[in-house]
């Protein structure tokens, strides 16, 4: 009787274009995760805006399926990032837990992946220029929003102390 072994993803076989976004197989690196995060954030905010602009249940009917789709794509990407670190994709569900999820997300964005092949396939390909640009734009926006919130808080505290 032969034992079952997981099929390995060949580095020469590219999955279909939509597969990496919606199938929790393979591995992605930190920059690709950050680039995908910026894409989901943009589309989720766009769909939420459209849902709010269209009054009544029709806005929800239009926005909610898209938001759920990008939410699923986010969990899949976190699972692929867990695969890059050698963990099971089920660990990606930790990002759903308040407070712990933020720490897990930070860990997945900071910790380097395995440089050798693991149970989930070959090491991911290096990020291309577009992904690097999207990641930098996302980091810049997060830094800008954080700075503007900090200055607003300092201003409010100064007014409250006067």
C-alpha positions as CSV (number, residue, x, y, z in Angstrom):
1,X,0.0,0.0,0.0
2,X,1.4,3.4,-1.0
3,X,1.2,6.3,1.3
4,X,-0.3,9.6,0.1
5,X,2.0,12.5,-0.5
6,X,1.0,16.0,-1.3
7,X,1.4,17.0,-5.0
8,X,4.1,19.6,-5.3
9,X,3.6,22.7,-7.4
10,X,6.2,22.8,-10.1
11,X,8.0,26.1,-10.6
12,X,7.4,25.7,-14.4
13,X,3.7,25.3,-14.2
14,X,1.9,28.6,-13.7
15,X,-1.6,28.4,-12.3
16,X,-4.4,30.2,-14.2
17,X,-4.5,34.0,-13.7
18,X,-7.3,34.0,-11.2
19,X,-6.1,31.0,-9.2
20,X,-3.5,32.7,-7.0
21,X,-6.2,35.2,-5.8
22,X,-8.9,32.7,-5.0
23,X,-7.2,29.3,-4.3
24,X,-5.3,28.9,-1.0
25,X,-2.4,27.0,-2.7
26,X,1.2,28.0,-3.3
27,X,3.2,30.7,-1.6
28,X,3.5,34.5,-1.8
29,X,6.2,36.8,-0.4
30,X,5.8,39.8,1.8
31,X,5.7,42.4,-0.9
32,X,3.1,40.5,-2.9
33,X,1.0,40.3,0.3
34,X,1.3,44.0,0.9
35,X,0.4,44.8,-2.8
36,X,-2.6,42.5,-2.6
37,X,-3.7,44.2,0.7
38,X,-3.6,47.6,-1.0
39,X,-5.8,46.2,-3.8
40,X,-8.4,44.7,-1.5
41,X,-8.4,47.9,0.7
42,X,-9.1,50.0,-2.4
43,X,-11.9,47.8,-3.7
44,X,-13.5,47.2,-0.4
45,X,-13.6,51.0,0.3
46,X,-14.9,51.6,-3.2
47,X,-17.7,49.1,-2.8
48,X,-18.6,50.4,0.7
49,X,-18.8,53.9,-0.8
50,X,-21.0,52.7,-3.6
51,X,-23.2,50.9,-1.1
52,X,-23.6,54.0,1.0
53,X,-24.3,56.2,-2.0
54,X,-27.1,54.0,-3.2
55,X,-29.7,54.4,-0.6
56,X,-31.7,51.4,0.7
57,X,-31.3,47.7,0.3
58,X,-30.1,48.0,-3.3
59,X,-26.8,49.5,-2.2
60,X,-26.3,46.5,0.1
61,X,-27.2,44.0,-2.6
62,X,-24.6,45.6,-4.9
63,X,-21.8,46.1,-2.3
64,X,-21.9,43.1,0.0
65,X,-21.1,40.4,-2.5
66,X,-18.0,42.3,-3.7
67,X,-16.9,43.0,-0.1
68,X,-17.2,39.3,0.8
69,X,-15.3,38.3,-2.3
70,X,-12.3,40.5,-1.5
71,X,-12.6,39.4,2.2
72,X,-12.2,35.8,1.0
73,X,-9.3,36.8,-1.3
74,X,-7.6,38.4,1.8
75,X,-7.9,35.2,3.8
76,X,-6.5,33.2,0.9
77,X,-3.5,35.5,0.5
78,X,-2.8,35.3,4.3
79,X,-3.0,31.4,3.9
80,X,-0.5,31.6,1.0
81,X,1.8,33.7,3.2
82,X,1.5,31.2,6.0
83,X,2.5,28.5,3.5
84,X,5.6,30.6,2.7
85,X,6.6,30.5,6.3
86,X,6.0,26.7,6.5
87,X,2.7,26.9,8.5
88,X,-0.7,25.5,7.6
89,X,-3.0,27.8,5.8
90,X,-5.5,27.4,8.7
91,X,-3.3,29.7,10.8
92,X,-4.4,32.6,8.5
93,X,-7.8,32.5,10.4
94,X,-5.9,34.0,13.4
95,X,-6.1,37.4,11.6
96,X,-9.8,37.4,12.3
97,X,-9.4,37.6,16.1
98,X,-9.3,41.1,17.4
99,X,-5.9,42.4,18.7
100,X,-4.3,39.0,18.0
101,X,-5.1,39.4,14.3
102,X,-3.2,42.7,14.1
103,X,-0.1,41.1,15.6
104,X,-0.4,38.1,13.3
105,X,-0.8,40.4,10.3
106,X,2.3,42.3,11.4
107,X,4.2,39.0,11.8
108,X,3.2,37.9,8.3
109,X,4.4,41.2,6.8
110,X,7.7,41.3,8.7
111,X,9.0,37.7,9.0
112,X,10.9,36.5,5.9
113,X,9.7,33.3,4.3
114,X,11.6,30.0,3.8
115,X,14.2,30.4,1.1
116,X,14.0,26.7,0.3
117,X,11.2,24.4,-0.9
118,X,8.7,23.3,1.7
119,X,5.5,21.2,1.8
120,X,3.6,24.0,-0.1
121,X,5.9,24.3,-3.1
122,X,8.9,26.2,-4.4
123,X,9.8,29.6,-3.0
124,X,7.7,32.4,-4.5
125,X,9.0,34.4,-7.4
126,X,10.3,37.8,-6.7
127,X,7.8,40.7,-6.8
128,X,7.7,42.7,-10.0
129,X,7.9,46.5,-10.2
130,X,4.1,47.0,-10.2
131,X,3.7,45.1,-6.9
132,X,6.6,47.0,-5.3
133,X,5.0,50.3,-6.4
134,X,1.6,49.3,-5.0
135,X,3.2,48.2,-1.7
136,X,5.0,51.5,-1.4
137,X,1.9,53.5,-2.2
138,X,0.0,51.5,0.4
139,X,2.7,52.1,3.0
140,X,2.7,55.8,2.2
141,X,-1.0,56.1,2.6
142,X,-0.9,54.2,5.9
143,X,1.9,56.5,7.1
144,X,0.0,59.6,6.0
145,X,-3.3,58.5,7.6
146,X,-1.4,57.7,10.8
147,X,0.4,61.0,10.9
148,X,-2.8,63.0,10.2
149,X,-4.6,61.1,13.0
150,X,-1.7,61.8,15.3
151,X,-1.7,65.5,14.6
152,X,-5.5,65.7,15.0
153,X,-5.2,64.0,18.4
154,X,-2.4,66.4,19.5
155,X,-4.5,69.4,18.4
156,X,-7.6,68.1,20.3
157,X,-5.5,67.5,23.4
158,X,-4.0,71.0,23.2
159,X,-7.5,72.5,22.9
160,X,-8.8,70.4,25.8
161,X,-6.0,71.5,28.1
162,X,-6.5,75.2,27.4
